[in-house]
Amino acid sequence: MKELVQAFSTLEEDRVYQIIDEYLAKSGEPLALVNELSQGMEEVGRLFKDDEYALGELIYSGEIFKGAMDKVKPFLKDEDDKPHRKVIIGTVEGDIHDLGKNIVITLLECSGFQVIDLGVDVPASKFVDAVKETGARLVGMSLLLTTAMDSMRQAIKSLNNSGHRDSIKIMIGGAPTSERLKEDVGADFYGRDAIEALAIARSVFNQ
Ligand code: B12
């Protein structure tokens, strides 16, 4: 399987799809593929940071990632059927990264949650409107750019002032987020990956 991390980080698109197809044909665990793809993406991020990859390669890696997830998605099976557990999720304003957010969405949907995806570059007011309109009890915010941390703080402030804060929980995630940032911005939960996001969602709705 480390082969997949290698093929992904060297941007061998066809090889990535071939490894995935072969693995799924042998009834492999689909979540393991998500992990390997994420590790491959981490490596791409390192290469970009070290100036070995340019923006074009970063964009191409995003396309391969999406193509790979399209293959894996149908194999992440529905675990249960509770459609009324609504979760709002979006990438905060100023940030357009969505691959990680989309993995979180996929896992939540496959586990019976109804996800309202606000997309990327989501302003504070849109989070507030979505809470008002849908009555969702959990809001997820994704952040990859450190420069967008203030947008996250602002979105949570707006939710605090909306009169709805007592009825919702807020979870944050994305590479530069942490328990410390959670305290700093006033969120309720920090999730390191999609599996933790799912555990948080389950805990919120089982209360
Ligand atoms: C792919 C990528 C891109 C793609 C994004 C494609 C897309 N559709 O998302 C493109 C090419 C568009 C891009 C653009 C840019 N990028 Co970029 N990008 C990356 C890269 C390589 C990977 C990010 C990623 O998708 N990781 C894989 C996913 C699966 O991981 P993840 O997002 O962390 O998500 C997991 C967890 O964090 C968690 N999670 C995520 N969200 C949530 C939400 C909740 C609620 C929870 C609980 C959990 C959770 O679960 C996920 C699954 O396990 C990172 C480097 C890195 N290693 O992170 C740089 C990186 C984030 N980008 C960076 C930069 C600088 C940019 C640009 C500014 C570049 C430029 N000069 O234009 C632009 C930003 C434009 C903007 N306004 O947002 C920097 C940010 C530096 C910083 N300090 O902020 C990084 C760190 C690269 C680097 N090392 O310099 N980028």
Boltz pocket constraint, residues with backbone or C-beta under 6 A from the ligand:
constraints:
  - pocket:
      binder: B
      contacts: [[A, 37], [A, 38], [A, 41], [A, 42], [A, 43], [A, 44], [A, 45], [A, 46], [A, 48], [A, 49], [A, 55], [A, 58], [A, 59], [A, 61], [A, 62], [A, 94], [A, 95], [A, 96], [A, 97], [A, 98], [A, 99], [A, 100], [A, 101], [A, 103], [A, 104], [A, 139], [A, 140], [A, 141], [A, 142], [A, 143], [A, 144], [A, 145], [A, 146], [A, 147], [A, 171], [A, 172], [A, 173], [A, 174], [A, 175], [A, 190], [A, 191], [A, 192], [A, 193], [A, 194], [A, 195], [A, 196], [A, 197]]
      max_distance: 6.0
